[in-house]
């Protein structure tokens, strides 16, 4: 079945009048979360834990997340970008963990006195999304701005793999996309509004900050870690690190590839993330015709 039969616009529609965009042009558009590119992002994060809790240094977590980016023209003057995420979590959980659970970024909840043994528990985590709106001018480099809502849902297939609560709140993003540097961030906050009343309430802020320097038009170095602050447990987790991103073509399909290594700083002495290895693969999909026309 051809792209036209599917109602899909060819990639050259992203760069009007310029023919099919080069790999370098696609790499530049990928740095703009409000571009017209549809990106089927997948990301695998492996965390190694430690802390003063006996046995904490033997635990680790793996999270594979599908998080497509789907921009669309909302009205003649405003653009909407929807980014859902679907995490598949494998958690090396203590057998005596009680309500200790993975909340999407770290293990949290009541702690056992010590960790004597553990067992792998895998399944669906808490799904969510953010949706940002920007006017047409704010969606163009070099200065990019957007704001909207974010939400997470109690969808975990096992108690240990989610918060047990559904939550929502505001989000905003701001970026500078220059010829050499891309810097900016995405700010989100969640308050719980439903779920298991026996589980911990959600009142949490996350800030994913970006800094990348272009070595070539296709390849950049830098990082995009996500720092968090839990207002209920009153502790922070701030990863710092370094990585590389590049855009290649597999056949005719443009694909973004990334690898990042982060070291986590945290005031949670008992149990915390320490190291994080993040691998990303992002195929670039042609945007549907309807997404480039005003929906309203």
Secondary structure, DSSP 8 states (H G I E B T S, - for coil): --TTTTTB--GGGGSTTS-S--HHHHHHHHT-TTSS-EEEEEEEEEEEEE-SSTTGGG-EEEEEEEEEEEEEE-SSSEEEEEEEEEEEEEEEEETT-TT-EE-SSSEESS--S----EEEEEEE---EEEEEEEETGGGSSSEEEEEEEEEE----SSGGGS-SEEEEEEEEEEEEE-SSEEEEEEEEEEEEEEE-TTS---EEEEEEEEEEEESSSSEEEEE--EEEEETTTTEEEEEEEEEEEEEEEETTEEEEEEEEEEEEEES--SSEEEEEEEEEEEEEE--BGGGGS---
